[in-house]
Amino acid sequence: MNSMTGYGYKEIIADNTQISVEIRSVNSRFLDLNINIPSFLNPLESRFRKILTEHIIRGKVDVSIRIKDTNSTAKISADPKAAVLYRDAIAEIARALGKTDDVPLSLIISQEGVLNITHEYDVESYWQKIEPVFTDVLKDFLSDRKREGENLQKDLLIKLDKLDECAAFFKQWQPEMEKRFKENITAKFNELLGDHVDENKILEETAALMIKYTINEEIIRLHSHLSALRKEFTDDPVPGKRIDFICQEANREINTIGSKNQFTEVGAMVVNAKDALENIREQSKNVE
């Protein structure tokens, strides 16, 4: 089990290039992958995306890769003809305005097209530098998610134990329900008929109430759902979506038990069960 929350960061200098890689993630219903890299590295984005999607199923994941070269990659070229044209045009304007000063060189070279700056990037060479750093950060990031996921698993299992206790209580209460129904009906018949109570009539009325208010089927299904939850917690590496679905089914059984309930003790346990289940549903939002 992995958490959807994780973090990894590393910064190094390799071959006069400063490289920093950061990966962070938070909860999301699906995989929402955002990769922020310098524009000249855009041809590499698909490679990063492929590696990430092989290891991450869910979560909002932000990847930031920053590059700073200590040696300049700039290539500068000059256009002397453009410089001459700018000089002549500026000088013409100056004469028209009655100015006789020479045209400053700084003014000429600041004009568009006089000096041209381009950068030459060997994308593959950058990949060779970045890939080991990216791999290390991804490993740390996944390890962080796994560590947090193990803590989530422990917490979820504790809450599931509470739900199991509630389900066991419901099962144990079945005979007590029948006993109390019978006692209540007997007391009413005795109040109305005195010593002329028909035992068969009491049994019939008790059976009718048990049919109406029995929770046996709900208990069986609830135990099945809780067993499925435990299996997801322990066996499924990415159980997040399944947990939410099973919790919905378990919640339906608990609600039905609550709607059929006629006793304070059962009502209190229904509240406990719903509280534990809601905690599991909330916590499952953090699980991949």
Secondary structure, 3 states (H helix, E strand, C coil): CCECCEEEEEEEEECCEEEEEEEEEECCCCEEEEEECCHHHHHHHHHHHHHHHHHCCCEEEEEEEEEEECCCCEEEEECHHHHHHHHHHHHHHHHHCCCCCCCCHHHHHCCCCCEEEEECCCHHHHHHHHHHHHHHHHHHHHHHHHHHHHHHHHHHHHHHHHHHHHHHHHHHHHHHHHHHHHHHHHHHHHHHHCCCCCHHHHHHHHHHHHHHHCCHHHHHHHHHHHHHHHHHHHHCCCCHHHHHHHHHHHHHHHHHHHHHCCCHHHHHHHHHHHHHHHHHHHHHCCEC
